[in-house]
Amino acid sequence: MHWDVVLDNWQLLLQGLWTTILYVSASLALGLILAIPLSILRSSSNRFLSWPVWAFTYFFRGTPLLVQIYLIYYGLGQFESVRESFLWPVLREASWCALIGFTLNTGAYVTEILRGAIQATPYGEIEAATACGMSRAQTYHRIIMPGAFRRALPAYGNEVIFMLHGSVVAGVITILDIYGAAKKINALTYTYFESMLAAAVLYMLIVYLITRVFKRAESRWHAHLRPRTE
Amino acid sequence: MRKLSIAALVALCLALVMTPAGAKEWTKVRIGVEGAYPPFSFKNPDGSLGGFDVDIAIALCEAMEVECELVEQDWDGIIPALQAKKYDAIIASMSITPERMKVVDFTNKYYHTPAKFVVKEGVAVEETNEGMKDLVVGVQRGTTHEDYMNKKFPDVELKLYGTQDEVYLDMGSGRIDAIMADSVAMDDGFIKTDQGAGFVFLPGNHNDPAIYGEGAGIAVRKSDGDLKEKFNMAIDKIRADGTYQDIAAKYFDFDVYGD
């Protein structure tokens, strides 16, 4: 065992840790913003509204993230028309390709999570809102969405962890995330076990923090579901 | 009767234990190749493996009179997989370097070619750290070329790729300004292809022996000294009987063995 190679390259790993956190949190935030309107459209009974969103989520949930990133990064770059278009300054950068791919991917998953939560809204709540004279927009704003977020919380916690693990894909398109850093250390020193184990520990560390945050969030927003203590 | 069979069993065990471990007969050798580094190794349209490394591997097995199994392995894991005994030798254009000698053993070289930069036609830069500091250079991760760039061109921005094919893709689409890699690999794998139209070599030859070593060799586990010797003898044999030259002539119009 050569643990010294991990210590010698701690700056590289720290840089990778920061990059991973940055990409994952940015894409989760953008994905959530994308998913809120999409999930409302997706749960609409109007087919012209729900069908396009269904196609979008089906594509991004039906294909591996690695394939999506390859399509965006190497695939689009193959076409001269893309390379000469106004999109190229964005698509030429690996960082943007990763951010776009991650955002669309997590956006698709969160859309379906929220759609399920919206559709699970008890009829009574909506009827009560209508009886109180709330408009449709008010019902969504005050009743449906807050309840949906609360119901979606455990599933969303899983999605955050999946997104973190999926982000290793950034390492294959030249980005130095945790996995990219571990690969680089391995390439310099030929110590696969040590470098990958160091990466594994960093990922576990982030997951630990994520589960803590969601535990707190659940105990706050699911307080009404806790057994009564008297 | 029972006693006799026990005695026989004990004798058999002793015989097994006392067979010297070092005398392993190499009847079958599994060879790790990369398959993404033309013209040294690539995939034929039908999916089979081809290229200079692959042909040399097959010729060496014939010269050693052993059965040969080619195992495809990505570059990133090519040394760990050797140590994990997924195969017994690596024939993948691997340069013999002091860093790698710490973990594996090498045979004598089987070829030696210089490294060069490739840029877009019409780009004139001085091949120094100062002259190239505004360029983005793509290299394959974990190669001597990455090492060379880090040591001699520390201020040049590097992009690291898993395979050489991906470096060519990003050069073609304009994400990088230059490639640093083996001249022969790039000539056949990029410059002479449709993808490489409009790209040229810079004039300098880069072959600092302190980094690039003495050429490409066959890597074996440190414990397999006998296999290394067999390979060395086989390299001499195919060099002497003309097999090497026949294979080389299929791919190159110059002496790839070097001096």
Chai-1 contact restraints between the chains, C-beta under 6 A:
chainA,res_idxA,chainB,res_idxB,connection_type,confidence,min_distance_angstrom,max_distance_angstrom,comment,restraint_id
A,Y74,B,L169,contact,1.0,0.0,6.0,A-B,restraint_1
A,G77,B,S173,contact,1.0,0.0,6.0,A-B,restraint_2
A,R83,B,S173,contact,1.0,0.0,6.0,A-B,restraint_3
A,R92,B,R175,contact,1.0,0.0,6.0,A-B,restraint_4
A,T174,B,K159,contact,1.0,0.0,6.0,A-B,restraint_5
A,T174,B,L160,contact,1.0,0.0,6.0,A-B,restraint_6
A,A187,B,R141,contact,1.0,0.0,6.0,A-B,restraint_7
A,A187,B,G142,contact,1.0,0.0,6.0,A-B,restraint_8
A,Y190,B,I79,contact,1.0,0.0,6.0,A-B,restraint_9
A,Y190,B,V103,contact,1.0,0.0,6.0,A-B,restraint_10
A,Y192,B,P80,contact,1.0,0.0,6.0,A-B,restraint_11
